[in-house]
Every structure is written in C-alpha cells, then in structure tokens.
Amino acid sequence: MKQILAQIKPYLRWFILGGVLFFLIKTVKDRFAEVAAVQVDAQGWQMLAIALSLTIIAHVWSGLVWTWILTIFKQPLGIFEGIRVYLLTNIAKYSPGNIWHFYGRISAVAKKGGSRGAATLSVLLEPLLMAAAALLIGLLSSGFDNGLGGLTTSFNLRFWLQLLSLIAVLVGIHPRILNALLHRLSRSKNKPDATAAAAIQLTKYPLVPFLGEMGFVILRGIGFILTFVALQSVTWQQIPQLFTAFSFAWLLGLVVPGAPGGLGVFEVTAYSLLSDTQFPTEIAAVALYRLISILAEAIAALVCFRGQK
C-alpha cells in the first residue's frame, strides 16, 4: 500500500490542481451568464474595480493575520512567506471537500520545520476567529439597521438577544474555550497529529488576530456594498442592511459543510436577507460579487505563483 501511495503521490497535486481549476472555471461560467445581462456605466466599472482591489487587499490582509496566528503558536513561517502560502492555497477551497487549502498550509509549515500539530491548530483557529468576527459585525450592523438608539436605549427582546450574542462571541474566543474546541477539531480532522496538537495551548486571549479578522470582514463587506453601488443607487441608510446581509451570508457560507468556498449558501442567504424593493438588482449584484471574489483570489494566487517562479 505504501509503495502504491509513493507512486501516485507526485501526480496527486496535479490531480487536485486540475479539480480546483475545473470547479473554478465552472463557477465563473455559471455566474457570468447572470452578470452578462447587467448594464454597467463608466462610474459603475470604477466601483467594480475598487471592489476588486479591496477584495484582493482583504485576502492579503487575511494572510497577514494567519501569520500572526502562526506566531502565537511559535511556528517558523515568516510574514511574506506565510502570506504567499496563504494566497497560493486559498484558491483550493473551491475544490471538493473544502480542506485542501488547509492541507497546503499545514504542509508548508511542516516543510519549514514547524509542527504539524501547531499548524493544524492555526488553520482551525483562523476560520473560528473569522466566524466570530463576522457574527459580531453582523450583530452590530443589525443594531444600526434598526436605528442607533436600538443599541443604547431600547429594552426590547431583540436588543437583549443581540447584547447576549455579542457577549457570547467575546467569551467564545477565550483560550479555555478555544483550546478545548481546537483540540476536539484537530482529533477529527487530523488524527495522526492529535497527540502533538493536544500539547499545544493558547496562552492568551487572541485579541489581535480577532481584530484582524474583523478588518478582513469589513474590507470584504465594503467590496460587497460597492458592487451594489455599481448597479443601483444606495443610500447611507441602506448600508447597515447590506453589511448585515453580507456578514451573515458570508458566515453561513463559511460554516455550512459541503459548500466549497461557500458557493450557493452565501448567495441564497444574501437573497433572503435583502429586500427586493430596496435592492432590485440583488440577484445580479450578488452573482457579480461572487465573480469579483473568485477573480480576486485567482489574481492573488497567480501573482504569488509567478513571484515564486
């Protein structure tokens, strides 16, 4: 069995790459048909270009945040190398199974002499902090969507539920809770390294990476809003609603299993949270944003790949 694995191992990454490219091209093709019917003027194209640039910056920023997490676990991957690995592997999340980007990052850390157990915890901690950040931003923007007074003076049930949810998010990323959750996930995702991972502990509250992930979600949310601005007029009062829809849609796309890159889940959730009367271009805008997101990830990966060569 080991001999067979050794023979097919050199071809495995090309098989994975082919699968990634196939699903990526299919996704772009499916979305492009919806977007092609939309008329965009010169100012709209400028907004879309800014949205694309911000989305690329968001992914670079996310790679930087991952290097901060690696620093917490004392792993030997530098900032620039960590960002490069992150961006190169990020596109693999569209492949079936939604795990190959994690595998690529763990392997990159191990090749530099790092611990596979610590690397496993780093790639598990990152989406947990992302999810917590998206939930927090979604709850805050939802409060603003209901009126600024709703955050401070209202005593209705919705306000207290939002307040309790905010507290739960902040308590949920405490090291005592995260350590138990990370180790449980490491045993289910990476059994050979479960023993090594169990000995690794978060020793402090991951506030800086958490704030970093909030910055990532905010950048992505601004790109989402600019995509709508390119297709229709958006008032200041509608911005909190768009941020809320994006945050919760992106959160569900992240945590729902079986959806590589959140494909389908993000779109359906965004459609259900946005009003047709306020956002008549929602179908085209959400589809266009998906196309922008994929292009941003592909461009970032291509630049890193060419830079590596």
ZITAPE-V902469 format. One record per backbone hydrogen bond with DSSP energy under -0.5 kcal/mol. NH is the residue of the N-H (numbers start at 0). CO is the residue of the C=O. Records with the same first field share a line. If there is no record, write none. Layout:
NH=CO, CO
This chain:
4=0
5=1
6=2
7=3
8=4
9=5
10=7
11=7, 8
12=8
14=10
15=11
16=12
17=13
18=14
19=15
20=16
21=17
22=18
23=19
24=20
25=21
26=22
27=23
28=24
29=25
30=26
31=27
32=28
33=29, 30
34=30
35=31
37=34
39=37
44=40
45=41
46=42
47=43
48=44
49=45
50=46
51=47
52=48
53=49
54=50
55=51
56=52
57=53
58=54
59=55
60=56
61=57
62=58
63=59
64=60
65=61
66=62
67=63
68=64
69=65
70=66
71=67
72=68
73=70
74=69
77=75
81=77
82=78
83=79
84=80
85=81
86=82
87=83
88=84
89=85
90=86
91=88
92=89
93=90
94=91
97=94
102=98
103=99
104=100
105=101
106=102
107=103
108=104
109=105
110=106
111=107, 108
112=109
113=108
118=114
119=115
120=116
121=117
122=118
123=119
124=120
125=121
126=122
127=123
128=124
129=125
130=126
131=127
132=128
133=129
134=130
135=131
136=132
137=133
138=134
139=135
140=136
141=137
142=138
143=139
144=140
145=141
146=143
149=146
150=147
151=148
152=148
153=148
159=155
160=156
161=157
162=158
163=159
164=160
165=161
166=162
167=163
168=164
169=165
170=166
171=167
172=168
173=170
176=173
177=173
178=174
179=175
180=176
181=177
182=178
183=179
184=180
185=181
186=182
187=183
188=184
189=185
192=189
193=190
196=192
197=193
198=194, 195
199=196
205=172
206=204
209=205
210=206
211=207
212=208
213=209
214=210
215=211
216=212
217=213
218=214
219=215
220=216
221=217
222=218
223=219
224=220
225=221
226=222
227=223
228=224
229=225
230=226, 227
231=227
237=234
238=234, 235
239=235
241=237
242=238
243=239
244=240
245=241
246=242
247=243
248=244
249=245
250=246
251=247
252=248
253=249
254=250
255=251
258=255
259=257
261=258
262=259
264=262
265=261
267=263
268=264
269=265
270=266
271=267
272=268
273=269
278=274
281=278
284=280
285=281
286=282
287=283
288=284
289=285
290=286
291=287
292=288
293=289
294=290
295=291
296=292
297=293
298=294
299=295
300=296
301=297
302=298
303=299
304=300
305=301
306=302
307=303
308=304
